[in-house]
């Protein structure tokens, strides 16, 4: 068996992130991203930052699956370290 296929099969599924009426949401988190126009999104736990669609999806993935190894890759695309991204998402979630 190909090791990459085995790793994908062994890894738990990341909860889905959906776009509904200009809001990016997931049943797995209370965090959300809002479309603000001009192809830009604002994520609630990253105030003051405007992201493109892919970056907003990465931020939402961090919020729904902060323990995944992919967090480092998602955070990098946001200009953050994995530790910073997790801290922002988890700190805001407990407030």
N, C-alpha and C positions, 0 to 999 in steps of 0.2 A: 504494500500500500504506500502511496506517495505520502511523505511526511507532512506536506502542506495541507493535503486533504484531511489527514488525521487531525491536525491542529484545528482546522476549521470545524470539523465534526465534534471535537472535544470541547470547544469553547462555547460558553453559553451565548444565546442569541441576545443581541443588544435590543432593548425595547425600541419600538418604532417612534419616529418623530414625524408628525404630520403638520401640514400647513392648512389652516382653516380660517378663511376670511381675513387674511393678512396677519395671522398669528401662528407662530411655530410652537407646537405643544406636544407633550407626551403624557400618557397616563402614568408614567413611572416617576414623574417629578412635578413639582409645582412651578418650576422655572419655565419661562417662556421667552420667545423673541417676537418682536413686533415689527412689521414692515413700516418704514417711515418715508418711503418714496425714493425715487432716483436710484433704484436697485440697492437700497441700503436697509439694514436691519439693526435693531437695538435689542440686546439681550439683557434681561433684568439684573443679572448678577455681575454684569460688566458695564456699569453706568458710565456715560460719557463717551462710549466707543460706538462707532458705526461700522458695521461689518457687511461684507457681501453675503450672498445666500449660502455659499459653501462654508464660510467662516461661522455663520450663525448656526448651521447644521452641526459643525464641529463643536461649538460651544454647548449646544443642546445634547450632543452625544456625551460630552464630559459630565453634564448634569445628570444624565440617566444612567451612566455606567462609569463612575469615577475610579473604579478599581481595575478597569481593563488596561492591558498593556498598551493599547492604541492611544491612550490619553496623551502620551508623550508626543506622538505624531499630530494629534488634533490640536494640542496646546501650541506646538511649534508654529502651526499655521495661523495661530492667533497672536504670535509674538510673545508667548508665555512659556514658562517651564511647566512640566507636569505638576509639580508641587504647587506652583502659584495658581494654576487653573483649578486644581482640586480644592485649594484653600478658599478661593473666591466662591466656587459653587457650593461648597459645604458650609462656609460661614454664613452666606446669605440664606441657605436653606433652614438654618436653625433659628434665625431671627424672626 
